[in-house]
């Protein structure tokens, strides 16, 4: 009985392995993967092109923030003297 069950299990394993995707399905999956890879590369290229612009904007924002902080510090100093 064990031999029969072992043969059935082996036959079942072979049948599962044989049920792989067809050539058409493999080609479709490969085309889809290539499309996704192309989209990712295009997105990366666009991000790299936009990055220098973002750095310039950050520098401008930092300069504006520094300019805005300076008057605030001057207005806070007299308020502390008045509190004493």
C-alpha positions as protocol buffer text, in pm:
chain_id: "A"
residue {
  index: 1
  type: UNK
  ca { x: 0 y: 0 z: 0 }
}
residue {
  index: 2
  type: UNK
  ca { x: 289 y: 235 z: 80 }
}
residue {
  index: 3
  type: UNK
  ca { x: 436 y: 181 z: -265 }
}
residue {
  index: 4
  type: UNK
  ca { x: 110 y: 277 z: -431 }
}
residue {
  index: 5
  type: UNK
  ca { x: 82 y: 595 z: -221 }
}
residue {
  index: 6
  type: UNK
  ca { x: 444 y: 683 z: -294 }
}
residue {
  index: 7
  type: UNK
  ca { x: 384 y: 640 z: -669 }
}
residue {
  index: 8
  type: UNK
  ca { x: 72 y: 858 z: -649 }
}
residue {
  index: 9
  type: UNK
  ca { x: 263 y: 1130 z: -462 }
}
residue {
  index: 10
  type: UNK
  ca { x: 545 y: 1126 z: -717 }
}
residue {
  index: 11
  type: UNK
  ca { x: 294 y: 1140 z: -1003 }
}
residue {
  index: 12
  type: UNK
  ca { x: 119 y: 1430 z: -831 }
}
residue {
  index: 13
  type: UNK
  ca { x: 446 y: 1620 z: -792 }
}
residue {
  index: 14
  type: UNK
  ca { x: 527 y: 1575 z: -1160 }
}
residue {
  index: 15
  type: UNK
  ca { x: 181 y: 1692 z: -1261 }
}
residue {
  index: 16
  type: UNK
  ca { x: 216 y: 2008 z: -1052 }
}
residue {
  index: 17
  type: UNK
  ca { x: 554 y: 2089 z: -1205 }
}
residue {
  index: 18
  type: UNK
  ca { x: 418 y: 2029 z: -1554 }
}
residue {
  index: 19
  type: UNK
  ca { x: 143 y: 2289 z: -1497 }
}
residue {
  index: 20
  type: UNK
  ca { x: 377 y: 2586 z: -1545 }
}
residue {
  index: 21
  type: UNK
  ca { x: 294 y: 2891 z: -1754 }
}
residue {
  index: 22
  type: UNK
  ca { x: 275 y: 2859 z: -2131 }
}
residue {
  index: 23
  type: UNK
  ca { x: 514 y: 3035 z: -2369 }
}
residue {
  index: 24
  type: UNK
  ca { x: 255 y: 3308 z: -2434 }
}
residue {
  index: 25
  type: UNK
  ca { x: 213 y: 3372 z: -2063 }
}
residue {
  index: 26
  type: UNK
  ca { x: 591 y: 3387 z: -2015 }
}
residue {
  index: 27
  type: UNK
  ca { x: 623 y: 3639 z: -2300 }
}
residue {
  index: 28
  type: UNK
  ca { x: 341 y: 3852 z: -2160 }
}
residue {
  index: 29
  type: UNK
  ca { x: 496 y: 3851 z: -1813 }
}
residue {
  index: 30
  type: UNK
  ca { x: 836 y: 3946 z: -1956 }
}
residue {
  index: 31
  type: UNK
  ca { x: 684 y: 4233 z: -2156 }
}
residue {
  index: 32
  type: UNK
  ca { x: 504 y: 4360 z: -1846 }
}
residue {
  index: 33
  type: UNK
  ca { x: 825 y: 4344 z: -1642 }
}
residue {
  index: 34
  type: UNK
  ca { x: 1012 y: 4535 z: -1913 }
}
residue {
  index: 35
  type: UNK
  ca { x: 741 y: 4804 z: -1919 }
}
residue {
  index: 36
  type: UNK
  ca { x: 759 y: 4845 z: -1541 }
}
residue {
  index: 37
  type: UNK
  ca { x: 1140 y: 4869 z: -1555 }
}
residue {
  index: 38
  type: UNK
  ca { x: 1121 y: 5134 z: -1828 }
}
residue {
  index: 39
  type: UNK
  ca { x: 868 y: 5336 z: -1626 }
}
residue {
  index: 40
  type: UNK
  ca { x: 1090 y: 5322 z: -1318 }
}
residue {
  index: 41
  type: UNK
  ca { x: 1396 y: 5435 z: -1512 }
}
residue {
  index: 42
  type: UNK
  ca { x: 1202 y: 5721 z: -1668 }
}
residue {
  index: 43
  type: UNK
  ca { x: 1081 y: 5830 z: -1324 }
}
residue {
  index: 44
  type: UNK
  ca { x: 1436 y: 5818 z: -1186 }
}
residue {
  index: 45
  type: UNK
  ca { x: 1569 y: 6025 z: -1476 }
}
residue {
  index: 46
  type: UNK
  ca { x: 1298 y: 6288 z: -1417 }
}
residue {
  index: 47
  type: UNK
  ca { x: 1376 y: 6295 z: -1045 }
}
residue {
  index: 48
  type: UNK
  ca { x: 1746 y: 6345 z: -1115 }
}
residue {
  index: 49
  type: UNK
  ca { x: 1669 y: 6630 z: -1354 }
}
residue {
  index: 50
  type: UNK
  ca { x: 1445 y: 6800 z: -1094 }
}
residue {
  index: 51
  type: UNK
  ca { x: 1688 y: 6755 z: -802 }
}
residue {
  index: 52
  type: UNK
  ca { x: 1922 y: 7052 z: -878 }
}
residue {
  index: 53
  type: UNK
  ca { x: 1618 y: 7281 z: -888 }
}
residue {
  index: 54
  type: UNK
  ca { x: 1513 y: 7157 z: -545 }
}
residue {
  index: 55
  type: UNK
  ca { x: 1860 y: 7230 z: -402 }
}
residue {
  index: 56
  type: UNK
  ca { x: 1847 y: 7590 z: -529 }
}
residue {
  index: 57
  type: UNK
  ca { x: 1502 y: 7635 z: -374 }
}
residue {
  index: 58
  type: UNK
  ca { x: 1631 y: 7500 z: -40 }
}
residue {
  index: 59
  type: UNK
  ca { x: 1917 y: 7749 z: -41 }
}
residue {
  index: 60
  type: UNK
  ca { x: 1677 y: 8036 z: -111 }
}
residue {
  index: 61
  type: UNK
  ca { x: 1444 y: 7917 z: 165 }
}
residue {
  index: 62
  type: UNK
  ca { x: 1734 y: 7897 z: 414 }
}
residue {
  index: 63
  type: UNK
  ca { x: 1842 y: 8253 z: 328 }
}
residue {
  index: 64
  type: UNK
  ca { x: 1486 y: 8381 z: 372 }
}
residue {
  index: 65
  type: UNK
  ca { x: 1455 y: 8199 z: 704 }
}
residue {
  index: 66
  type: UNK
  ca { x: 1780 y: 8354 z: 827 }
}
residue {
  index: 67
  type: UNK
  ca { x: 1662 y: 8700 z: 728 }
}
residue {
  index: 68
  type: UNK
  ca { x: 1329 y: 8649 z: 904 }
}
residue {
  index: 69
  type: UNK
  ca { x: 1489 y: 8523 z: 1227 }
}
residue {
  index: 70
  type: UNK
  ca { x: 1718 y: 8824 z: 1266 }
}
residue {
  index: 71
  type: UNK
  ca { x: 1441 y: 9084 z: 1322 }
}
residue {
  index: 72
  type: UNK
  ca { x: 1261 y: 8851 z: 1565 }
}
residue {
  index: 73
  type: UNK
  ca { x: 1569 y: 8829 z: 1784 }
}
residue {
  index: 74
  type: UNK
  ca { x: 1601 y: 9209 z: 1791 }
}
residue {
  index: 75
  type: UNK
  ca { x: 1237 y: 9252 z: 1899 }
}
residue {
  index: 76
  type: UNK
  ca { x: 1269 y: 8989 z: 2171 }
}
residue {
  index: 77
  type: UNK
  ca { x: 1570 y: 9151 z: 2336 }
}
residue {
  index: 78
  type: UNK
  ca { x: 1393 y: 9474 z: 2448 }
}
residue {
  index: 79
  type: UNK
  ca { x: 1100 y: 9270 z: 2579 }
}
residue {
  index: 80
  type: UNK
  ca { x: 1336 y: 9082 z: 2814 }
}
residue {
  index: 81
  type: UNK
  ca { x: 1486 y: 9407 z: 2942 }
}
residue {
  index: 82
  type: UNK
  ca { x: 1139 y: 9542 z: 3017 }
}
residue {
  index: 83
  type: UNK
  ca { x: 1047 y: 9229 z: 3212 }
}
residue {
  index: 84
  type: UNK
  ca { x: 1341 y: 9281 z: 3453 }
}
